[in-house]
Amino acid sequence: MQLASTSEVDTQTKWGRKPRVRVRKELRGLTQREYRLLVNGLSTMLSVPTAEGQAMYGKQYKEYNYFIVKHAVSVNDPRGDQGHAGSCFQTFHRAWLLEFELALLAVVPELRALPYWDLTLDSSKGGRYYNTPNFMFSSRWAGSLDSSPAENFAVKDGIFGWRQIRRFNWEVYDEYAPIYNGSLATGLLRTPDSTLNSTFVTRFPVSNLFKKNISMTMGDTTVPIPDNFDWSYSAADYWKCTDAAAYRHWTAWSYCLDITTVPPELLKQYMPPGAAMLHPGIHWAVGSLSDEGHMGDMFDVATSPNEVLVFFSHHANIDRNNMIWQANLARRNPAAASRQAMYGYPASSSEYPYDNPGCYLNDVVNANFKFTDIFGPSAVKPSGFTHYDVLWGTRPGVSSPYTYDSMVRM
């Protein structure tokens, strides 16, 4: 059954714009030309500063470090995490992806849309690309998971092998420095208490996660990593969370996909074997920890976008899951997508007492580093888009400026 149109059609939003719907494709579904466009676009964002890039590509362009800093500001917000705790996990990352997509397309408009990574295609549980040249962690894509101690566990192959971590740029990002200004020990774009001094993107062996009793803090929740942890998810694991009959409101979907969004008061109800690891599992497995406890870059929540290809494509796949769930919920109950309901997203602390201030429906998303132009140049909102705005402007098949190539159960 088709859940949402994947053709390019006009859509209407409350801001009056009628964009063409962008169709996001799975990475391995890109043509050779699209692959080259993607690599060229990302390479440009990694090397061309915002001011220079905007002179060439327009106001939608932003340098890659802009997105790392924005993500880090959300994590270190003094009110509590604005992008990973509770309800605002998905609305923050949807806004982040929209802004990132427009910056990328400013450079390579022929790409048409941001691709996603379907991790189930790389699963040891029947994944199509497992142990093939198109495996995500191969030289063609993200590079090997097996980094070597001889190179200090630097990622040395793949599209962005030997990519260097930049330092916090005080001249450009000084207004955000009271909240985030890089590692206090090294000045690199890593979490403030990181003492990892490698200047390259780093992946530690996933086996390190099981050497001792290790827990991970994402958002405001500390979660033990289960002994049977495995990032290799099947299609059934992925599609489970799109079941709108089982998950009837916004936070229920979030709990299904990511145990780290569960409030501590409710955590015992969602611990293994029923724990949801689809989102954090990739962060844990790809980044992992060193013997000394240093976090690999994908494990480092604040600056995990340092893993260029893995981060955005994984989160786009999470977004795909959420969008399919939204479409299924609206099909079961059309009122769920109304202005009054908004998929059950909490509007206040009286409705849902567990969210951080700033994460409720009418709050500005990541207010200390706002999203103002995620719907294009004709729909700028200087005061910042709210969580409501993000949801209303991306209703699947109704107002969303993008969709996915396979919004059906395969």
C-alpha positions in Angstrom: 0.0 0.0 0.0 1.3 3.4 -0.9 1.7 5.7 2.1 2.6 8.9 0.4 3.2 10.2 -3.1 6.8 9.9 -4.4 6.1 11.9 -7.5 7.1 15.6 -7.8 3.9 17.5 -7.1 3.0 20.9 -5.8 2.4 21.3 -2.1 0.9 24.1 -0.1 1.8 25.3 3.4 0.5 28.0 5.7 3.4 30.2 4.5 1.9 30.2 1.0 4.8 28.5 -0.9 4.3 25.8 -3.5 7.6 24.0 -3.8 8.3 20.9 -5.8 8.5 17.8 -3.6 12.0 16.5 -3.3 12.3 12.8 -3.4 15.0 11.4 -1.1 16.7 8.3 -2.4 18.6 5.5 -0.6 22.4 6.0 -1.0 22.9 2.9 -3.1 20.1 4.0 -5.4 22.0 7.0 -6.5 23.2 7.1 -10.1 26.9 7.5 -10.8 26.3 11.1 -11.6 24.3 11.7 -8.4 27.1 10.0 -6.4 29.6 12.4 -7.8 27.3 15.3 -7.1 26.9 14.2 -3.5 30.6 13.9 -3.0 31.3 17.2 -4.6 28.6 19.0 -2.7 29.7 17.7 0.7 33.4 18.4 -0.1 32.5 22.0 -0.9 30.6 22.4 2.4 33.6 20.9 4.2 36.1 23.3 2.5 34.3 26.6 1.6 33.4 29.0 4.5 29.9 30.3 4.7 30.5 33.9 3.6 32.5 32.8 0.6 30.0 30.0 -0.3 27.0 32.3 0.0 28.6 34.7 -2.5 28.8 31.8 -5.0 25.8 29.7 -4.2 23.3 31.9 -2.4 22.0 32.5 1.1 20.9 28.8 1.7 24.6 27.8 1.7 26.3 27.1 5.0 29.7 25.5 5.7 29.7 22.1 7.3 31.1 23.3 10.6 28.0 25.4 11.0 25.9 22.2 11.3 28.3 20.7 13.8 28.2 23.8 16.0 24.4 24.0 15.8 24.1 20.4 16.9 26.5 20.9 19.8 24.6 24.0 20.9 21.4 21.9 21.1 23.1 19.3 23.3 24.8 21.9 25.7 21.8 24.2 26.1 21.6 25.4 29.7 17.9 24.5 29.8 18.7 20.9 29.0 19.3 19.1 25.7 17.1 20.6 22.9 17.7 17.8 20.3 17.9 14.5 22.0 15.8 14.5 25.2 12.2 13.4 24.8 9.8 14.9 22.2 12.1 17.3 20.5 14.6 14.7 19.3 12.8 14.2 16.0 11.6 17.8 15.3 15.1 19.1 16.0 16.8 16.6 13.6 14.1 17.1 11.0 14.8 20.9 11.0 18.6 20.2 11.0 18.2 17.9 8.0 16.0 20.4 6.1 18.6 23.2 6.6 21.4 20.8 5.7 19.6 19.6 2.6 19.1 23.2 1.3 22.7 24.0 1.9 23.8 21.0 0.0 21.4 21.6 -2.9 22.6 25.2 -3.1 25.9 23.7 -4.3 24.6 20.8 -6.4 20.9 21.5 -7.2 21.0 18.6 -9.8 21.1 16.2 -6.9 17.5 17.2 -6.2 17.3 15.8 -2.6 19.3 14.6 0.4 19.9 10.8 0.3 19.3 8.5 3.2 21.0 5.2 4.4 18.7 2.2 4.9 20.9 0.4 7.5 18.8 -2.8 7.2 20.3 -3.3 3.7 23.7 -3.8 5.4 22.4 -6.1 8.1 24.0 -9.5 8.7 20.3 -10.6 9.0 19.7 -10.8 5.3 20.8 -7.4 4.2 21.2 -7.0 0.4 24.6 -5.2 0.6 26.1 -7.1 3.5 29.7 -8.2 2.6 29.4 -6.7 -0.9 31.3 -3.8 -2.5 28.3 -1.6 -1.8 28.4 -2.3 2.0 28.0 1.1 3.8 31.3 0.5 5.6 33.4 0.0 2.5 35.8 2.2 0.6 33.1 3.4 -1.7 31.0 4.8 1.1 31.8 5.5 4.8 35.0 3.5 5.1 35.9 0.6 7.3 34.7 0.1 10.8 38.0 -1.6 11.6 40.3 1.3 12.3 43.9 0.6 13.3 45.7 1.5 16.5 48.7 2.2 14.3 46.8 5.2 12.9 45.3 6.1 16.3 42.0 4.6 15.1 41.5 7.3 12.4 39.1 6.7 9.6 41.5 6.2 6.7 39.3 5.1 3.8 35.9 5.8 2.3 34.7 9.1 0.8 36.0 11.1 3.7 39.0 9.1 4.8 41.6 11.0 6.8 39.1 13.9 7.3 40.4 16.3 9.9 38.4 17.7 12.8 38.4 21.5 12.8 38.8 23.8 15.8 36.0 26.0 17.1 36.1 29.2 15.1 35.7 32.1 17.6 35.5 34.7 14.9 32.5 33.1 13.2 30.6 31.5 16.1 31.5 33.8 19.0 27.8 34.4 19.8 27.3 30.7 20.6 30.5 30.4 22.6 28.9 30.9 26.0 27.0 27.6 25.4 29.5 25.7 23.2 33.1 26.5 22.1 34.6 23.2 21.4 36.6 20.8 23.6 38.0 22.7 26.6 41.2 20.6 26.4 41.9 20.8 22.7 39.7 23.4 21.1 38.6 20.8 18.5 34.9 20.4 17.6 34.2 17.8 20.1 32.2 17.7 23.3 33.4 20.1 26.0 34.9 17.5 28.3 36.6 15.5 25.5 40.3 15.1 25.8 40.7 13.1 22.6 43.6 14.9 20.8 43.4 13.1 17.5 42.8 15.6 14.7 41.1 13.0 12.5 37.6 11.4 12.6 38.0 8.5 14.9 36.3 5.1 15.3 37.3 2.7 18.1 36.6 -1.1 18.0 33.0 -1.9 18.8 34.2 -4.8 20.9 35.4 -2.2 23.5 31.7 -1.6 24.4 31.6 -5.0 26.0 34.9 -5.1 27.9 33.3 -3.6 31.0 30.0 -2.3 32.3 29.6 0.7 30.0 26.7 3.1 29.9 26.0 6.0 27.5 24.4 9.3 28.2 22.3 10.7 25.4 20.3 13.8 26.2 19.5 13.6 29.9 19.3 9.8 30.2 22.0 7.3 31.1 21.5 3.9 29.4 23.5 0.7 30.0 24.6 -0.9 26.8 23.1 -4.4 26.8 25.4 -7.4 26.6 23.6 -8.7 23.5 23.8 -5.3 21.7 24.0 -5.7 17.9 23.7 -2.8 15.4 22.7 -5.1 12.6 19.0 -4.5 12.3 16.6 -6.4 10.2 13.8 -4.9 8.1 11.3 -6.2 10.7 13.2 -4.2 13.4 13.0 -1.1 11.3 9.3 -1.3 10.3 8.1 -2.2 13.8 8.1 1.5 14.8 5.9 2.6 11.9 3.0 0.7 13.3 0.5 3.4 14.2 -1.9 0.9 15.9 0.9 0.0 18.4 2.4 3.5 18.7 -0.4 6.0 18.8 1.3 9.3 19.8 4.5 11.1 19.2 6.5 10.0 22.3 5.4 6.4 21.8 7.1 6.4 18.4 10.2 8.0 19.9 10.4 5.4 22.6 10.1 2.6 20.1 13.1 3.9 18.1 15.3 5.3 20.8 15.5 4.3 24.4 17.5 7.4 25.2 14.5 9.6 24.7 12.6 7.7 27.5 12.4 9.8 30.7 14.4 8.2 33.6 11.1 7.8 35.5 9.8 5.5 32.7 13.1 3.8 31.8 12.6 0.5 33.6 9.5 -0.2 31.4 11.7 0.1 28.2 14.9 -1.6 29.2 16.2 -4.8 27.4 15.1 -7.1 26.0 12.5 -4.6 24.7 14.9 -1.6 24.4 14.9 0.5 21.3 18.3 0.9 19.8 17.7 1.7 16.2 18.9 5.3 16.5 21.6 5.1 19.2 22.9 1.8 18.2 24.6 3.2 15.1 26.2 6.0 17.2 27.5 3.5 19.7 28.8 0.9 17.2 30.4 3.3 14.7 32.1 5.6 17.3 32.6 3.2 20.2 35.0 3.9 23.0 38.8 3.6 23.5 40.3 1.5 26.2 40.9 4.8 28.1 37.3 5.8 27.7 37.6 8.4 24.9 34.6 8.6 22.7 34.8 7.9 19.0 33.3 10.7 17.0 30.0 9.1 16.2 29.7 8.2 19.9 30.2 11.8 20.9 26.6 13.0 20.9 27.3 16.8 20.8 29.5 16.6 17.7 28.5 13.4 16.1 28.0 15.2 12.7 31.8 14.9 12.4 30.9 11.5 10.9 29.8 13.3 7.7 28.2 10.5 5.6 27.0 8.3 8.4 25.4 11.0 10.5 23.1 12.8 8.0 22.1 9.6 6.1 21.3 7.7 9.3 19.2 10.5 10.6 17.4 10.8 7.3 16.5 7.1 7.6 15.2 7.8 11.1 13.2 10.7 9.6 11.8 8.3 6.9 10.6 6.0 9.7 8.9 8.9 11.5 7.3 10.2 8.3 5.9 6.7 7.5 4.5 6.5 11.0 2.9 9.9 10.6 1.3 8.9 7.4 0.0 5.7 8.9 -1.4 7.5 12.0 -3.2 10.1 9.9 -4.7 7.3 7.8 -6.0 5.6 10.9 -7.2 8.9 12.4 -7.1 11.9 10.1 -7.6 14.2 13.1 -4.2 13.2 14.4 -2.6 15.4 11.8 -4.8 18.4 12.7 -3.6 21.7 14.1 -5.1 20.7 17.5 -3.5 17.2 17.7 -0.2 17.4 15.8 0.4 13.7 16.1 0.2 13.9 19.9 3.3 16.1 20.3 3.2 17.4 23.9 2.1 21.1 24.1 2.9 21.7 27.8 4.4 20.3 30.9 0.9 19.6 32.3 0.4 17.3 29.3 3.8 15.7 29.5 6.0 16.7 32.5 9.2 15.1 31.2 10.4 17.4 28.4 13.1 20.1 28.9 11.9 23.7 28.6 12.1 24.6 25.0 10.9 21.2 23.7 7.1 21.8 23.8 5.0 22.2 20.8 5.0 26.0 20.5 8.5 26.6 21.6 11.2 27.7 19.1 13.3 24.7 18.0 16.8 25.1 19.5 16.1 28.7 20.4 19.7 29.5 21.2 20.7 28.7 17.6 17.4 29.0 15.8 16.3 27.6 12.5 15.0 30.5 10.4 15.1 29.4 6.7 14.5 25.6 6.6 11.6 26.0 4.1 13.5 28.1 1.6 14.1 31.8 1.0 10.4 32.6 0.5 9.5 31.4 4.0 12.0 32.9 6.3 11.0 33.3 10.0 13.6 35.4 11.8 12.1 34.5 15.2 12.8 30.9 14.5 10.5 28.0 13.6 8.7 26.2 16.4 8.2 22.5 16.8 4.6 23.1 15.7 5.9 24.8 12.5 8.2 21.9 11.7 5.4 19.4 12.0 2.8 21.5 10.2 5.2 22.2 7.4 6.2 18.6 6.8 2.9 16.7 7.0 3.5 13.7 4.7 1.7 14.0 1.4 0.1 17.3 2.4 2.6 20.1 3.1 6.0 18.4 3.2 8.6 19.8 0.7 10.1 16.3 0.5 9.2 12.6 0.6 11.1 9.3 0.3 11.5 6.9 -2.6 10.1 3.9 -0.8 7.4 5.0 1.6 5.9 1.5 1.4 6.8 -1.6 3.3 9.2 -3.6 1.1 
